[in-house]
Amino acid sequence: IGNRITTFHGFGFAILEINDITQNDTGIYKCLARNDKGFSQQNFQVNLIECINEQQQQMQPLQEQEKPQFQQPLNEDIQVVEGESIHVATTIIPHDIQLEWFHNGKPLQQSSRIKTTGDFGYVVLEISKVEPKDSGEYLLVATNKFGIDTVKFNLDCQPTSNIDQGTMFDPKYKSTLQMLPTQQNMAPKFNRKLPEQINVMEGQSVHLESDYQPFDGTVKIEFLKNGKPLIANERFQTINEFSFAILDIVYLYEEDSGIYEIHAINQYGHDVISTRVNVQSRDQQRSPSDEIPTINYIDHVVTSRTTHIQREKETRYGSPKFELPLEDKTNLKEGDCVHLETRVTPATDPSLTIDWFKDNAPLRASNRIRTISEFGFVILEISPICPEDSGLYTVRATNTVGEAVLSTRIFCHESTTTT
């Protein structure tokens, strides 16, 4: 897996994409899905045709200049009862396009309930615990320099008396709110800037975080890369909760390099923070520093990478091992954000499972507590934290060979307010 070969699994899709295919990529590929009840497997063979006829050469530029076209229509009308969830999916060609979702004519804002993704030609919208305010027209717009295509559907959410219409805000966060500015009619402002530049190696992760004011529910947060809206997926995780704006990028590739921006917008103005992320390819380290890589060098890199992947498949996985310790967080204030991160090997072991515990009991995820386990990165985020979150946190990695355990302590001081 690298710059040429990428995989994706999510929303019920399992995808393998190979760019700049070579003769070394030919062969039989297997896709295996399994859980504790059993497994299912699909095989397919890839054959490389090295020569194309003149007619195909003439057609190829036309295919590359294709405007967006959705391959599957959406259900025009979706009716649900409050509290249910919806899953809307379609496919589109070509893959190199820009996707935008709109709700009742306004850009759709993602949240802990509303998630969108658009990878490898598959486009998905998921809304969990649908509310009446989610009703309306949803429009998906796909654009590139050759044209535009759209699909849309209408969502009708019927309210139910079984849903508690009262506030879900926990009274224990009242002190946190009292610490925040009470100014009204003010433009958003980020309290912390991002570093001007972040240099990382391919395969590492990036965590971008800042808090903003005012915290009144009217501020809209947008994440952009190189001036275009950033679509969240399994590698790009975004959080906008309790005045914290967070972007986590797991397992960076060279093409993820660029300028990342976080925008805070309300009716009185907007604020923006940005950083440049530079991702160095692992292949560049092996290339002569002052020479342009030759075709032979590129072939050598591709061949060695393919051989390494084949050797990795034939090697029996060892027991899990955490490469980085977890730092104790014992001087936290109520309302702070906690980010714990480590790495585990073997990252590609399909039997590897990650479990989190608090005070030896399974940790329950919520809109404040989120865990990530992708590409060998193991992350726990709590935002905002409260005194009840204090305790011993343990992460356990298990596979068919053995297990590894890592622990850390978190202590949150209860805030004091003056009257």
Salt bridges, closest charged atoms under 4 A:
GLU17 OE2 - HIS95 ND1 3.42
ASP25 OD2 - ARG4 NH1 3.02
GLU126 OE2 - HIS87 ND1 2.65
GLU131 OE2 - ARG113 NE 3.65
GLU131 OE1 - LYS133 NZ 3.55
ASP134 OD2 - ARG113 NH1 2.98
GLU137 OE2 - LYS152 NZ 3.53
ASP170 OD2 - LYS172 NZ 2.30
GLU209 OE2 - ARG192 NH2 3.15
GLU209 OE1 - HIS207 NE2 2.81
ASP211 OD1 - ARG192 NE 2.95
GLU222 OE2 - LYS220 NZ 3.02
GLU234 OE2 - HIS9 ND1 3.77
ASP248 OD1 - HIS207 ND1 2.63
ASP248 OD2 - ARG370 NH2 3.48
ASP256 OD2 - ARG235 NH1 2.86
GLU261 OE1 - HIS263 NE2 2.99
ASP283 OD1 - ARG286 NH1 3.02
ASP283 OD2 - ARG305 NH2 2.30
GLU341 OE1 - HIS339 NE2 2.98
ASP355 OD2 - ARG396 NH2 3.80
ASP359 OD2 - LYS358 NZ 3.27
GLU381 OE2 - HIS207 ND1 3.15
GLU381 OE2 - HIS339 ND1 2.86
GLU381 OE1 - ARG370 NH2 3.16
ASP389 OD2 - ARG368 NH1 2.91
